Amino acid sequence: MRTSWVLLAALAALAAYYIYLPLPGTVSDSWKLMLLDATFRAVQCLLYS
C-alpha cells in the first residue's frame, strides 16, 4: 500500500513538471495556457513517435 502512494506522488510530480511552463506575469489565465500547451505537446509526442 505504501508503494502505491509513493508511485502516485511520483506520477503527480512528473505530470506537474510536464505541464508547468514559465510565463510572464501579464498572462491572465496562465493555467489554461499551460494545460493547452501540455495537451498539444502530448499529442505531438504521440503522433510523431
mmCIF entry with sequence, helices, sheets and N, C-alpha, C, O atoms, coordinates in Angstrom:
data_MODEL
# 
_entry.id   MODEL 
# 
_entity.id                         1 
_entity.type                       polymer 
_entity.pdbx_number_of_molecules   1 
# 
_entity_poly.entity_id                      1 
_entity_poly.type                           'polypeptide(L)' 
_entity_poly.nstd_linkage                   no 
_entity_poly.nstd_monomer                   no 
_entity_poly.pdbx_seq_one_letter_code       MRTSWVLLAALAALAAYYIYLPLPGTVSDSWKLMLLDATFRAVQCLLYS 
_entity_poly.pdbx_seq_one_letter_code_can   MRTSWVLLAALAALAAYYIYLPLPGTVSDSWKLMLLDATFRAVQCLLYS 
_entity_poly.pdbx_strand_id                 A 
# 
loop_
_entity_poly_seq.entity_id 
_entity_poly_seq.num 
_entity_poly_seq.mon_id 
_entity_poly_seq.hetero 
1 1  MET n 
1 2  ARG n 
1 3  THR n 
1 4  SER n 
1 5  TRP n 
1 6  VAL n 
1 7  LEU n 
1 8  LEU n 
1 9  ALA n 
1 10 ALA n 
1 11 LEU n 
1 12 ALA n 
1 13 ALA n 
1 14 LEU n 
1 15 ALA n 
1 16 ALA n 
1 17 TYR n 
1 18 TYR n 
1 19 ILE n 
1 20 TYR n 
1 21 LEU n 
1 22 PRO n 
1 23 LEU n 
1 24 PRO n 
1 25 GLY n 
1 26 THR n 
1 27 VAL n 
1 28 SER n 
1 29 ASP n 
1 30 SER n 
1 31 TRP n 
1 32 LYS n 
1 33 LEU n 
1 34 MET n 
1 35 LEU n 
1 36 LEU n 
1 37 ASP n 
1 38 ALA n 
1 39 THR n 
1 40 PHE n 
1 41 ARG n 
1 42 ALA n 
1 43 VAL n 
1 44 GLN n 
1 45 CYS n 
1 46 LEU n 
1 47 LEU n 
1 48 TYR n 
1 49 SER n 
# 
_struct_asym.id          A 
_struct_asym.entity_id   1 
# 
loop_
_struct_conf.conf_type_id 
_struct_conf.id 
_struct_conf.pdbx_PDB_helix_id 
_struct_conf.beg_label_comp_id 
_struct_conf.beg_label_asym_id 
_struct_conf.beg_label_seq_id 
_struct_conf.pdbx_beg_PDB_ins_code 
_struct_conf.end_label_comp_id 
_struct_conf.end_label_asym_id 
_struct_conf.end_label_seq_id 
_struct_conf.pdbx_end_PDB_ins_code 
_struct_conf.beg_auth_comp_id 
_struct_conf.beg_auth_asym_id 
_struct_conf.beg_auth_seq_id 
_struct_conf.end_auth_comp_id 
_struct_conf.end_auth_asym_id 
_struct_conf.end_auth_seq_id 
_struct_conf.pdbx_PDB_helix_class 
_struct_conf.details 
_struct_conf.pdbx_PDB_helix_length 
HELX_P HELX_P1 AA1 ARG A 2  ? ILE A 19 ? ARG A 2  ILE A 19 1 ? 18 
HELX_P HELX_P2 AA2 SER A 30 ? LEU A 47 ? SER A 30 LEU A 47 1 ? 18 
# 
_struct_conf_type.id          HELX_P 
_struct_conf_type.criteria    ? 
_struct_conf_type.reference   ? 
# 
loop_
_atom_site.group_PDB 
_atom_site.id 
_atom_site.type_symbol 
_atom_site.label_atom_id 
_atom_site.label_alt_id 
_atom_site.label_comp_id 
_atom_site.label_asym_id 
_atom_site.label_entity_id 
_atom_site.label_seq_id 
_atom_site.pdbx_PDB_ins_code 
_atom_site.Cartn_x 
_atom_site.Cartn_y 
_atom_site.Cartn_z 
_atom_site.occupancy 
_atom_site.B_iso_or_equiv 
_atom_site.pdbx_formal_charge 
_atom_site.auth_seq_id 
_atom_site.auth_comp_id 
_atom_site.auth_asym_id 
_atom_site.auth_atom_id 
_atom_site.pdbx_PDB_model_num 
ATOM 1   N N  . MET A 1 1  ? 0.823  -1.194 0.000   1.00 0.00 ? 1  MET A N  1 
ATOM 2   C CA . MET A 1 1  ? 0.000  0.000  0.000   1.00 0.00 ? 1  MET A CA 1 
ATOM 3   C C  . MET A 1 1  ? 0.869  1.261  0.000   1.00 0.00 ? 1  MET A C  1 
ATOM 4   O O  . MET A 1 1  ? 0.561  2.245  -0.673  1.00 0.00 ? 1  MET A O  1 
ATOM 5   N N  . ARG A 1 2  ? 1.944  1.209  0.759   1.00 0.00 ? 2  ARG A N  1 
ATOM 6   C CA . ARG A 1 2  ? 2.820  2.367  0.826   1.00 0.00 ? 2  ARG A CA 1 
ATOM 7   C C  . ARG A 1 2  ? 3.496  2.621  -0.520  1.00 0.00 ? 2  ARG A C  1 
ATOM 8   O O  . ARG A 1 2  ? 3.708  3.771  -0.902  1.00 0.00 ? 2  ARG A O  1 
ATOM 9   N N  . THR A 1 3  ? 3.826  1.572  -1.222  1.00 0.00 ? 3  THR A N  1 
ATOM 10  C CA . THR A 1 3  ? 4.470  1.708  -2.522  1.00 0.00 ? 3  THR A CA 1 
ATOM 11  C C  . THR A 1 3  ? 3.538  2.404  -3.515  1.00 0.00 ? 3  THR A C  1 
ATOM 12  O O  . THR A 1 3  ? 3.988  3.208  -4.332  1.00 0.00 ? 3  THR A O  1 
ATOM 13  N N  . SER A 1 4  ? 2.264  2.101  -3.447  1.00 0.00 ? 4  SER A N  1 
ATOM 14  C CA . SER A 1 4  ? 1.324  2.737  -4.367  1.00 0.00 ? 4  SER A CA 1 
ATOM 15  C C  . SER A 1 4  ? 1.208  4.237  -4.101  1.00 0.00 ? 4  SER A C  1 
ATOM 16  O O  . SER A 1 4  ? 1.037  5.012  -5.043  1.00 0.00 ? 4  SER A O  1 
ATOM 17  N N  . TRP A 1 5  ? 1.297  4.667  -2.833  1.00 0.00 ? 5  TRP A N  1 
ATOM 18  C CA . TRP A 1 5  ? 1.247  6.095  -2.518  1.00 0.00 ? 5  TRP A CA 1 
ATOM 19  C C  . TRP A 1 5  ? 2.499  6.805  -3.026  1.00 0.00 ? 5  TRP A C  1 
ATOM 20  O O  . TRP A 1 5  ? 2.424  7.928  -3.524  1.00 0.00 ? 5  TRP A O  1 
ATOM 21  N N  . VAL A 1 6  ? 3.631  6.156  -2.900  1.00 0.00 ? 6  VAL A N  1 
ATOM 22  C CA . VAL A 1 6  ? 4.876  6.736  -3.394  1.00 0.00 ? 6  VAL A CA 1 
ATOM 23  C C  . VAL A 1 6  ? 4.830  6.845  -4.908  1.00 0.00 ? 6  VAL A C  1 
ATOM 24  O O  . VAL A 1 6  ? 5.247  7.858  -5.469  1.00 0.00 ? 6  VAL A O  1 
ATOM 25  N N  . LEU A 1 7  ? 4.331  5.820  -5.569  1.00 0.00 ? 7  LEU A N  1 
ATOM 26  C CA . LEU A 1 7  ? 4.212  5.839  -7.023  1.00 0.00 ? 7  LEU A CA 1 
ATOM 27  C C  . LEU A 1 7  ? 3.229  6.914  -7.478  1.00 0.00 ? 7  LEU A C  1 
ATOM 28  O O  . LEU A 1 7  ? 3.483  7.601  -8.468  1.00 0.00 ? 7  LEU A O  1 
ATOM 29  N N  . LEU A 1 8  ? 2.124  7.066  -6.778  1.00 0.00 ? 8  LEU A N  1 
ATOM 30  C CA . LEU A 1 8  ? 1.146  8.096  -7.113  1.00 0.00 ? 8  LEU A CA 1 
ATOM 31  C C  . LEU A 1 8  ? 1.740  9.490  -6.947  1.00 0.00 ? 8  LEU A C  1 
ATOM 32  O O  . LEU A 1 8  ? 1.510  10.363 -7.783  1.00 0.00 ? 8  LEU A O  1 
ATOM 33  N N  . ALA A 1 9  ? 2.489  9.705  -5.892  1.00 0.00 ? 9  ALA A N  1 
ATOM 34  C CA . ALA A 1 9  ? 3.131  11.003 -5.675  1.00 0.00 ? 9  ALA A CA 1 
ATOM 35  C C  . ALA A 1 9  ? 4.167  11.282 -6.760  1.00 0.00 ? 9  ALA A C  1 
ATOM 36  O O  . ALA A 1 9  ? 4.285  12.416 -7.223  1.00 0.00 ? 9  ALA A O  1 
ATOM 37  N N  . ALA A 1 10 ? 4.910  10.272 -7.165  1.00 0.00 ? 10 ALA A N  1 
ATOM 38  C CA . ALA A 1 10 ? 5.906  10.444 -8.223  1.00 0.00 ? 10 ALA A CA 1 
ATOM 39  C C  . ALA A 1 10 ? 5.236  10.773 -9.557  1.00 0.00 ? 10 ALA A C  1 
ATOM 40  O O  . ALA A 1 10 ? 5.718  11.632 -10.294 1.00 0.00 ? 10 ALA A O  1 
ATOM 41  N N  . LEU A 1 11 ? 4.142  10.104 -9.868  1.00 0.00 ? 11 LEU A N  1 
ATOM 42  C CA . LEU A 1 11 ? 3.423  10.389 -11.115 1.00 0.00 ? 11 LEU A CA 1 
ATOM 43  C C  . LEU A 1 11 ? 2.824  11.786 -11.101 1.00 0.00 ? 11 LEU A C  1 
ATOM 44  O O  . LEU A 1 11 ? 2.828  12.468 -12.126 1.00 0.00 ? 11 LEU A O  1 
ATOM 45  N N  . ALA A 1 12 ? 2.311  12.222 -9.959  1.00 0.00 ? 12 ALA A N  1 
ATOM 46  C CA . ALA A 1 12 ? 1.766  13.573 -9.848  1.00 0.00 ? 12 ALA A CA 1 
ATOM 47  C C  . ALA A 1 12 ? 2.864  14.614 -10.028 1.00 0.00 ? 12 ALA A C  1 
ATOM 48  O O  . ALA A 1 12 ? 2.647  15.636 -10.679 1.00 0.00 ? 12 ALA A O  1 
ATOM 49  N N  . ALA A 1 13 ? 4.039  14.363 -9.460  1.00 0.00 ? 13 ALA A N  1 
ATOM 50  C CA . ALA A 1 13 ? 5.157  15.296 -9.612  1.00 0.00 ? 13 ALA A CA 1 
ATOM 51  C C  . ALA A 1 13 ? 5.624  15.360 -11.065 1.00 0.00 ? 13 ALA A C  1 
ATOM 52  O O  . ALA A 1 13 ? 5.920  16.442 -11.572 1.00 0.00 ? 13 ALA A O  1 
ATOM 53  N N  . LEU A 1 14 ? 5.691  14.224 -11.730 1.00 0.00 ? 14 LEU A N  1 
ATOM 54  C CA . LEU A 1 14 ? 6.099  14.217 -13.136 1.00 0.00 ? 14 LEU A CA 1 
ATOM 55  C C  . LEU A 1 14 ? 5.070  14.910 -14.019 1.00 0.00 ? 14 LEU A C  1 
ATOM 56  O O  . LEU A 1 14 ? 5.441  15.609 -14.962 1.00 0.00 ? 14 LEU A O  1 
ATOM 57  N N  . ALA A 1 15 ? 3.793  14.729 -13.732 1.00 0.00 ? 15 ALA A N  1 
ATOM 58  C CA . ALA A 1 15 ? 2.747  15.409 -14.501 1.00 0.00 ? 15 ALA A CA 1 
ATOM 59  C C  . ALA A 1 15 ? 2.832  16.921 -14.298 1.00 0.00 ? 15 ALA A C  1 
ATOM 60  O O  . ALA A 1 15 ? 2.694  17.683 -15.255 1.00 0.00 ? 15 ALA A O  1 
ATOM 61  N N  . ALA A 1 16 ? 3.057  17.357 -13.070 1.00 0.00 ? 16 ALA A N  1 
ATOM 62  C CA . ALA A 1 16 ? 3.182  18.787 -12.797 1.00 0.00 ? 16 ALA A CA 1 
ATOM 63  C C  . ALA A 1 16 ? 4.413  19.361 -13.497 1.00 0.00 ? 16 ALA A C  1 
ATOM 64  O O  . ALA A 1 16 ? 4.372  20.483 -14.002 1.00 0.00 ? 16 ALA A O  1 
ATOM 65  N N  . TYR A 1 17 ? 5.496  18.603 -13.528 1.00 0.00 ? 17 TYR A N  1 
ATOM 66  C CA . TYR A 1 17 ? 6.708  19.053 -14.212 1.00 0.00 ? 17 TYR A CA 1 
ATOM 67  C C  . TYR A 1 17 ? 6.468  19.170 -15.715 1.00 0.00 ? 17 TYR A C  1 
ATOM 68  O O  . TYR A 1 17 ? 6.986  20.089 -16.350 1.00 0.00 ? 17 TYR A O  1 
ATOM 69  N N  . TYR A 1 18 ? 5.697  18.259 -16.287 1.00 0.00 ? 18 TYR A N  1 
ATOM 70  C CA . TYR A 1 18 ? 5.424  18.282 -17.724 1.00 0.00 ? 18 TYR A CA 1 
ATOM 71  C C  . TYR A 1 18 ? 4.491  19.441 -18.084 1.00 0.00 ? 18 TYR A C  1 
ATOM 72  O O  . TYR A 1 18 ? 4.647  20.062 -19.135 1.00 0.00 ? 18 TYR A O  1 
ATOM 73  N N  . ILE A 1 19 ? 3.531  19.727 -17.221 1.00 0.00 ? 19 ILE A N  1 
ATOM 74  C CA . ILE A 1 19 ? 2.541  20.766 -17.514 1.00 0.00 ? 19 ILE A CA 1 
ATOM 75  C C  . ILE A 1 19 ? 3.095  22.164 -17.275 1.00 0.00 ? 19 ILE A C  1 
ATOM 76  O O  . ILE A 1 19 ? 2.732  23.095 -17.993 1.00 0.00 ? 19 ILE A O  1 
ATOM 77  N N  . TYR A 1 20 ? 3.970  22.335 -16.275 1.00 0.00 ? 20 TYR A N  1 
ATOM 78  C CA . TYR A 1 20 ? 4.430  23.675 -15.908 1.00 0.00 ? 20 TYR A CA 1 
ATOM 79  C C  . TYR A 1 20 ? 5.192  24.336 -17.041 1.00 0.00 ? 20 TYR A C  1 
ATOM 80  O O  . TYR A 1 20 ? 6.041  23.721 -17.687 1.00 0.00 ? 20 TYR A O  1 
ATOM 81  N N  . LEU A 1 21 ? 4.875  25.586 -17.265 1.00 0.00 ? 21 LEU A N  1 
ATOM 82  C CA . LEU A 1 21 ? 5.519  26.385 -18.296 1.00 0.00 ? 21 LEU A CA 1 
ATOM 83  C C  . LEU A 1 21 ? 5.705  27.792 -17.736 1.00 0.00 ? 21 LEU A C  1 
ATOM 84  O O  . LEU A 1 21 ? 4.716  28.444 -17.399 1.00 0.00 ? 21 LEU A O  1 
ATOM 85  N N  . PRO A 1 22 ? 6.931  28.277 -17.625 1.00 0.00 ? 22 PRO A N  1 
ATOM 86  C CA . PRO A 1 22 ? 7.122  29.626 -17.085 1.00 0.00 ? 22 PRO A CA 1 
ATOM 87  C C  . PRO A 1 22 ? 6.554  30.676 -18.044 1.00 0.00 ? 22 PRO A C  1 
ATOM 88  O O  . PRO A 1 22 ? 6.903  30.714 -19.224 1.00 0.00 ? 22 PRO A O  1 
ATOM 89  N N  . LEU A 1 23 ? 5.689  31.511 -17.520 1.00 0.00 ? 23 LEU A N  1 
ATOM 90  C CA . LEU A 1 23 ? 5.028  32.537 -18.313 1.00 0.00 ? 23 LEU A CA 1 
ATOM 91  C C  . LEU A 1 23 ? 5.215  33.897 -17.654 1.00 0.00 ? 23 LEU A C  1 
ATOM 92  O O  . LEU A 1 23 ? 5.431  33.978 -16.445 1.00 0.00 ? 23 LEU A O  1 
ATOM 93  N N  . PRO A 1 24 ? 5.133  34.962 -18.439 1.00 0.00 ? 24 PRO A N  1 
ATOM 94  C CA . PRO A 1 24 ? 5.204  36.288 -17.833 1.00 0.00 ? 24 PRO A CA 1 
ATOM 95  C C  . PRO A 1 24 ? 3.968  36.559 -16.971 1.00 0.00 ? 24 PRO A C  1 
ATOM 96  O O  . PRO A 1 24 ? 2.928  35.923 -17.148 1.00 0.00 ? 24 PRO A O  1 
ATOM 97  N N  . GLY A 1 25 ? 4.087  37.489 -16.055 1.00 0.00 ? 25 GLY A N  1 
ATOM 98  C CA . GLY A 1 25 ? 3.000  37.789 -15.139 1.00 0.00 ? 25 GLY A CA 1 
ATOM 99  C C  . GLY A 1 25 ? 1.811  38.476 -15.779 1.00 0.00 ? 25 GLY A C  1 
ATOM 100 O O  . GLY A 1 25 ? 0.764  38.610 -15.146 1.00 0.00 ? 25 GLY A O  1 
ATOM 101 N N  . THR A 1 26 ? 1.948  38.912 -17.014 1.00 0.00 ? 26 THR A N  1 
ATOM 102 C CA . THR A 1 26 ? 0.856  39.627 -17.671 1.00 0.00 ? 26 THR A CA 1 
ATOM 103 C C  . THR A 1 26 ? -0.189 38.694 -18.277 1.00 0.00 ? 26 THR A C  1 
ATOM 104 O O  . THR A 1 26 ? -1.241 39.161 -18.714 1.00 0.00 ? 26 THR A O  1 
ATOM 105 N N  . VAL A 1 27 ? 0.069  37.407 -18.313 1.00 0.00 ? 27 VAL A N  1 
ATOM 106 C CA . VAL A 1 27 ? -0.890 36.447 -18.857 1.00 0.00 ? 27 VAL A CA 1 
ATOM 107 C C  . VAL A 1 27 ? -1.997 36.258 -17.823 1.00 0.00 ? 27 VAL A C  1 
ATOM 108 O O  . VAL A 1 27 ? -1.726 35.945 -16.664 1.00 0.00 ? 27 VAL A O  1 
ATOM 109 N N  . SER A 1 28 ? -3.251 36.452 -18.251 1.00 0.00 ? 28 SER A N  1 
ATOM 110 C CA . SER A 1 28 ? -4.360 36.438 -17.292 1.00 0.00 ? 28 SER A CA 1 
ATOM 111 C C  . SER A 1 28 ? -4.726 35.030 -16.836 1.00 0.00 ? 28 SER A C  1 
ATOM 112 O O  . SER A 1 28 ? -4.865 34.802 -15.634 1.00 0.00 ? 28 SER A O  1 
ATOM 113 N N  . ASP A 1 29 ? -4.884 34.091 -17.743 1.00 0.00 ? 29 ASP A N  1 
ATOM 114 C CA . ASP A 1 29 ? -5.249 32.709 -17.380 1.00 0.00 ? 29 ASP A CA 1 
ATOM 115 C C  . ASP A 1 29 ? -4.090 31.787 -17.720 1.00 0.00 ? 29 ASP A C  1 
ATOM 116 O O  . ASP A 1 29 ? -4.127 31.061 -18.713 1.00 0.00 ? 29 ASP A O  1 
ATOM 117 N N  . SER A 1 30 ? -3.073 31.827 -16.893 1.00 0.00 ? 30 SER A N  1 
ATOM 118 C CA . SER A 1 30 ? -1.868 31.062 -17.206 1.00 0.00 ? 30 SER A CA 1 
ATOM 119 C C  . SER A 1 30 ? -2.098 29.562 -17.119 1.00 0.00 ? 30 SER A C  1 
ATOM 120 O O  . SER A 1 30 ? -1.477 28.807 -17.868 1.00 0.00 ? 30 SER A O  1 
ATOM 121 N N  . TRP A 1 31 ? -2.983 29.102 -16.218 1.00 0.00 ? 31 TRP A N  1 
ATOM 122 C CA . TRP A 1 31 ? -3.212 27.661 -16.079 1.00 0.00 ? 31 TRP A CA 1 
ATOM 123 C C  . TRP A 1 31 ? -3.858 27.099 -17.337 1.00 0.00 ? 31 TRP A C  1 
ATOM 124 O O  . TRP A 1 31 ? -3.578 25.961 -17.717 1.00 0.00 ? 31 TRP A O  1 
ATOM 125 N N  . LYS A 1 32 ? -4.722 27.881 -17.993 1.00 0.00 ? 32 LYS A N  1 
ATOM 126 C CA . LYS A 1 32 ? -5.342 27.406 -19.237 1.00 0.00 ? 32 LYS A CA 1 
ATOM 127 C C  . LYS A 1 32 ? -4.299 27.262 -20.340 1.00 0.00 ? 32 LYS A C  1 
ATOM 128 O O  . LYS A 1 32 ? -4.300 26.285 -21.089 1.00 0.00 ? 32 LYS A O  1 
ATOM 129 N N  . LEU A 1 33 ? -3.425 28.231 -20.427 1.00 0.00 ? 33 LEU A N  1 
ATOM 130 C CA . LEU A 1 33 ? -2.379 28.191 -21.446 1.00 0.00 ? 33 LEU A CA 1 
ATOM 131 C C  . LEU A 1 33 ? -1.412 27.042 -21.202 1.00 0.00 ? 33 LEU A C  1 
ATOM 132 O O  . LEU A 1 33 ? -1.003 26.368 -22.147 1.00 0.00 ? 33 LEU A O  1 
ATOM 133 N N  . MET A 1 34 ? -1.043 26.810 -19.946 1.00 0.00 ? 34 MET A N  1 
ATOM 134 C CA . MET A 1 34 ? -0.135 25.707 -19.624 1.00 0.00 ? 34 MET A CA 1 
ATOM 135 C C  . MET A 1 34 ? -0.780 24.362 -19.941 1.00 0.00 ? 34 MET A C  1 
ATOM 136 O O  . MET A 1 34 ? -0.124 23.475 -20.486 1.00 0.00 ? 34 MET A O  1 
ATOM 137 N N  . LEU A 1 35 ? -2.056 24.203 -19.605 1.00 0.00 ? 35 LEU A N  1 
ATOM 138 C CA . LEU A 1 35 ? -2.748 22.947 -19.873 1.00 0.00 ? 35 LEU A CA 1 
ATOM 139 C C  . LEU A 1 35 ? -2.917 22.708 -21.372 1.00 0.00 ? 35 LEU A C  1 
ATOM 140 O O  . LEU A 1 35 ? -2.760 21.583 -21.847 1.00 0.00 ? 35 LEU A O  1 
ATOM 141 N N  . LEU A 1 36 ? -3.236 23.761 -22.111 1.00 0.00 ? 36 LEU A N  1 
ATOM 142 C CA . LEU A 1 36 ? -3.371 23.632 -23.556 1.00 0.00 ? 36 LEU A CA 1 
ATOM 143 C C  . LEU A 1 36 ? -2.036 23.286 -24.206 1.00 0.00 ? 36 LEU A C  1 
ATOM 144 O O  . LEU A 1 36 ? -1.981 22.452 -25.110 1.00 0.00 ? 36 LEU A O  1 
ATOM 145 N N  . ASP A 1 37 ? -0.971 23.918 -23.754 1.00 0.00 ? 37 ASP A N  1 
ATOM 146 C CA . ASP A 1 37 ? 0.360  23.622 -24.285 1.00 0.00 ? 37 ASP A CA 1 
ATOM 147 C C  . ASP A 1 37 ? 0.773  22.182 -23.974 1.00 0.00 ? 37 ASP A C  1 
ATOM 148 O O  . ASP A 1 37 ? 1.335  21.499 -24.830 1.00 0.00 ? 37 ASP A O  1 
ATOM 149 N N  . ALA A 1 38 ? 0.498  21.724 -22.765 1.00 0.00 ? 38 ALA A N  1 
ATOM 150 C CA . ALA A 1 38 ? 0.839  20.349 -22.410 1.00 0.00 ? 38 ALA A CA 1 
ATOM 151 C C  . ALA A 1 38 ? 0.047  19.355 -23.244 1.00 0.00 ? 38 ALA A C  1 
ATOM 152 O O  . ALA A 1 38 ? 0.568  18.307 -23.628 1.00 0.00 ? 38 ALA A O  1 
ATOM 153 N N  . THR A 1 39 ? -1.208 19.679 -23.525 1.00 0.00 ? 39 THR A N  1 
ATOM 154 C CA . THR A 1 39 ? -2.023 18.796 -24.364 1.00 0.00 ? 39 THR A CA 1 
ATOM 155 C C  . THR A 1 39 ? -1.455 18.721 -25.774 1.00 0.00 ? 39 THR A C  1 
ATOM 156 O O  . THR A 1 39 ? -1.334 17.636 -26.343 1.00 0.00 ? 39 THR A O  1 
ATOM 157 N N  . PHE A 1 40 ? -1.109 19.870 -26.334 1.00 0.00 ? 40 PHE A N  1 
ATOM 158 C CA . PHE A 1 40 ? -0.533 19.880 -27.678 1.00 0.00 ? 40 PHE A CA 1 
ATOM 159 C C  . PHE A 1 40 ? 0.796  19.127 -27.725 1.00 0.00 ? 40 PHE A C  1 
ATOM 160 O O  . PHE A 1 40 ? 1.052  18.388 -28.675 1.00 0.00 ? 40 PHE A O  1 
ATOM 161 N N  . ARG A 1 41 ? 1.640  19.308 -26.712 1.00 0.00 ? 41 ARG A N  1 
ATOM 162 C CA . ARG A 1 41 ? 2.921  18.595 -26.689 1.00 0.00 ? 41 ARG A CA 1 
ATOM 163 C C  . ARG A 1 41 ? 2.716  17.090 -26.577 1.00 0.00 ? 41 ARG A C  1 
ATOM 164 O O  . ARG A 1 41 ? 3.424  16.318 -27.223 1.00 0.00 ? 41 ARG A O  1 
ATOM 165 N N  . ALA A 1 42 ? 1.739  16.661 -25.751 1.00 0.00 ? 42 ALA A N  1 
ATOM 166 C CA . ALA A 1 42 ? 1.479  15.229 -25.591 1.00 0.00 ? 42 ALA A CA 1 
ATOM 167 C C  . ALA A 1 42 ? 0.959  14.618 -26.878 1.00 0.00 ? 42 ALA A C  1 
ATOM 168 O O  . ALA A 1 42 ? 1.382  13.527 -27.260 1.00 0.00 ? 42 ALA A O  1 
ATOM 169 N N  . VAL A 1 43 ? 0.053  15.300 -27.548 1.00 0.00 ? 43 VAL A N  1 
ATOM 170 C CA . VAL A 1 43 ? -0.490 14.783 -28.816 1.00 0.00 ? 43 VAL A CA 1 
ATOM 171 C C  . VAL A 1 43 ? 0.609  14.743 -29.868 1.00 0.00 ? 43 VAL A C  1 
ATOM 172 O O  . VAL A 1 43 ? 0.717  13.776 -30.622 1.00 0.00 ? 43 VAL A O  1 
ATOM 173 N N  . GLN A 1 44 ? 1.413  15.778 -29.921 1.00 0.00 ? 44 GLN A N  1 
ATOM 174 C CA . GLN A 1 44 ? 2.520  15.787 -30.882 1.00 0.00 ? 44 GLN A CA 1 
ATOM 175 C C  . GLN A 1 44 ? 3.506  14.662 -30.602 1.00 0.00 ? 44 GLN A C  1 
ATOM 176 O O  . GLN A 1 44 ? 4.010  14.027 -31.528 1.00 0.00 ? 44 GLN A O  1 
ATOM 177 N N  . CYS A 1 45 ? 3.776  14.422 -29.346 1.00 0.00 ? 45 CYS A N  1 
ATOM 178 C CA . CYS A 1 45 ? 4.704  13.343 -28.986 1.00 0.00 ? 45 CYS A CA 1 
ATOM 179 C C  . CYS A 1 45 ? 4.119  11.982 -29.355 1.00 0.00 ? 45 CYS A C  1 
ATOM 180 O O  . CYS A 1 45 ? 4.851  11.096 -29.796 1.00 0.00 ? 45 CYS A O  1 
ATOM 181 N N  . LEU A 1 46 ? 2.828  11.808 -29.181 1.00 0.00 ? 46 LEU A N  1 
ATOM 182 C CA . LEU A 1 46 ? 2.199  10.538 -29.522 1.00 0.00 ? 46 LEU A CA 1 
ATOM 183 C C  . LEU A 1 46 ? 2.134  10.320 -31.036 1.00 0.00 ? 46 LEU A C  1 
ATOM 184 O O  . LEU A 1 46 ? 2.288  9.194  -31.510 1.00 0.00 ? 46 LEU A O  1 
ATOM 185 N N  . LEU A 1 47 ? 1.910  11.386 -31.786 1.00 0.00 ? 47 LEU A N  1 
ATOM 186 C CA . LEU A 1 47 ? 1.769  11.248 -33.229 1.00 0.00 ? 47 LEU A CA 1 
ATOM 187 C C  . LEU A 1 47 ? 3.105  11.037 -33.939 1.00 0.00 ? 47 LEU A C  1 
ATOM 188 O O  . LEU A 1 47 ? 3.162  10.320 -34.938 1.00 0.00 ? 47 LEU A O  1 
ATOM 189 N N  . TYR A 1 48 ? 4.156  11.635 -33.450 1.00 0.00 ? 48 TYR A N  1 
ATOM 190 C CA . TYR A 1 48 ? 5.438  11.587 -34.157 1.00 0.00 ? 48 TYR A CA 1 
ATOM 191 C C  . TYR A 1 48 ? 6.453  10.662 -33.532 1.00 0.00 ? 48 TYR A C  1 
ATOM 192 O O  . TYR A 1 48 ? 7.637  10.725 -33.866 1.00 0.00 ? 48 TYR A O  1 
ATOM 193 N N  . SER A 1 49 ? 6.018  9.814  -32.642 1.00 0.00 ? 49 SER A N  1 
ATOM 194 C CA . SER A 1 49 ? 6.960  8.872  -32.007 1.00 0.00 ? 49 SER A CA 1 
ATOM 195 C C  . SER A 1 49 ? 6.975  7.549  -32.724 1.00 0.00 ? 49 SER A C  1 
ATOM 196 O O  . SER A 1 49 ? 7.706  6.641  -32.330 1.00 0.00 ? 49 SER A O  1 
# 
